[in-house]
Every structure is written in structure tokens, then in C-alpha cells.
Amino acid sequence: MKFDKLFSLQRDLNNHIEQAHHLTGPLLSKKILALQVEIGELANETRCFKYWSNKGPSSKSVILEEYVDCLHFILSIGLDKNYDNITFTPNKSDTEITDQFLNLFIDINDFITCNSRDHYITLFQDFISLGLSLDFSIDDIENGYLEKNQINHKRQEEGY
């Protein structure tokens, strides 16, 4: 995965948003809450926890869009903490998808408690692992991010 490229694109988007909205203070807590909300939205689209329903998950494209929304916030959080120089090898998990979502919320809570580089990398690794478990390739994730990043820039230009 091309982390450097993604962090660079996210830095540009963050700068655009901060200038357009005249933001000056720390935004970390807002970004963490936004990430939690987006992960919930992603889980809702997968319907992995809806044992009471026969309705299947949303389309793969809808799930990917929600997934990359989360990725935007994970990258942005990393930039805020200067954790933009990371590497790891993405691995698919054998854990049930519902449990992977729960684990991400634990990872976020661990990061809130101690926002160390190690906790951030664990969160990022577990998030990428979830994407692989959702049957997205690394290329799917990168391309989905690139598409949504362009949409996000356009939204900012249009006064979103």
C-alpha cells in the first residue's frame, strides 16, 4: 500500500478544509468521533451484525465508499499526530467481521487513552485487515480512496 501517497493527498485535503472553514484549533477529538461514526455507518452497510434480518449487505461500491470515508479520518488522525511515516504488511484476518468491527472500537479507545504511534499503527493495521476481509484488494482500497478524495475536494469547492 502506498501510504506516503495517501498521507500526502490527505494532507492536501486537510489544508483545503482548514482554509475553507477557517479552522485553527486542534481537531483530533472531532476526527476520532467522526471515525467512530463512520465505522458505525460502514458496519451498517455490511449488515454483518443484523442477525434478525434476511436482507443482504449493500453493494460492494457502497461499502467501499463507506470504508474509504473511514480511511480519510484514519489518515487525518495520523497527520495530526505526525504518524505519517508508517509501514506495515497488510494481512487478512480470520476473525469474524463483526468481531473485527468491535476490535476497531477497542483500538480507537486504546488510542484515545494513549495516542501512541503503536496504538495508531494497530488501529491502521486492523482497519486495513477489515478491508481485506470485506474482499477489497489493496488496489480497490487505494483507488476508492483516490476517487473519494477527488469528490471531497469538489465538495469543498462547492461549499459543502
N, C-alpha and C positions, 0 to 999 in steps of 0.2 A: 504494500500500500504506500502511496506517495504522500506521506504525512507532511513533508515540507510544503508541497504544493497546496494541500488543503489548508494548512495553517496560514499560508500567505494569502490565499483567497478569502479566508475568514477574517484576517486582519483588515483587508481592504473593505469588506462589508461592514465590519465593526466601526471603522473610521467613518464610513459613509453615514451610518446610522447615528453615530455620536455627533457628527457635524450637523446633520439634518434636523436632529431633535435637541440640539444644544445641551448635550449631556456632559456633565463634568465630574460627578461624584462616582464612588465605587458602585458597581452594578452586580457584584458577584452573587449576592443573596437573591437578587431578582432572576439572574441567569440560572441559578440552581433550582429555584422554584419552577421556572419555565421548563427546565429539563424534566423535572418530575411530572409536570402536567403533560408534556409531550410524550413521555414514556407511557403514561396512562392512556393517552389517545392512541398510541401505537398498539398497546395491548388490546384496546377496544376494537381496533380494526382487525386484529388477528383472531379475535373471539376465542382465544385459547383457554380462557377461564370460564366460558359460558357453558358449563356442563348441562344447564337446564334447557338449552336451545339446540334445535336441529339446523339452524341457519349456519351456513359456512362462513369462512373469512371473506373479507373484502378482496378485491382484485389485487394481484401482485403489485400493480403500479400504484395503487392507493397505499398499500402497506409500505412500499419503498419510499413514497413521498413522506409519510409519517416518520419513517426510520431516519431519513436524512434531515428532517426537521430537528430530531434529537441530536444528530451528529453536529449540526450547526452550533448548538448550545454547548456540546462537549468540547468542541474546538475553541469556542469563545471563552469558556471557563479556563481551558489550558493557557490561552493567551493572557488572560488576566493574572494568572499565577506564574507566568513565564515558564510554563512547562511545554513549550512548543518545539523542543528538540528531543523527541522521544522516538524510540524504535521498539518494536516487538514483533513477534511472528504470530499472525492471526491463526487461531485454532478453533475448529468447530467443537462445541460441547456435546456431550452425550446426555446432559441433563434435560429433563422435560422443559419445554418452552415456558410454561407458567412459572416454574421454579427459577428459570433464568431471569424473568421479569422481577420476581421477588428479590433475587440476588442483586439486581441493579439498584433497587431501592435501598438495600443494605449498603451497597458500595457508596451510594450518594450520602447516606447518613454517616458512614465512616469518614467520607471526605469532609463533610460539614464539621465533624468533631475534630478532625486533624487533617487539614487540607495539604497534606504532604504530596510530594511527587509520586511516591509509591502508591498512595491511595488513588491518585489520579490515573496512573497507568493501569492499575487494577480495574478501575471503572471503565476506562477506554477499551482494555482487552476484553472484558466481559461484554461490553456493548458490541464490539465487532464480532465476537463469538455468537451473540444472539443473531446478528445479521446473517451469518453463515448458516445458523440453524433454521433461519427463515428461508433458506435456499437462495440467498443472494450471493453472487460471487463478489470478489473484491472489485472487479471491473464494474459490476452492477452498482455497488455502493459508491464508487468514485464517480461514475457517470451520473448517477442520481443526484449526488451532491452538486456536481457542476451545473446540471440543469436547474436545480432549485436555487442555487446561488445566483444564477442569472435572473431568475424570477424575483428573488428577494431584492436584488439591485433595482430592477424595473419598478417594483412596488414602492421602493423608497423614492425613486424619481417622480412617481405619480402621487406622492403624498400619502402613502399608506398609513 
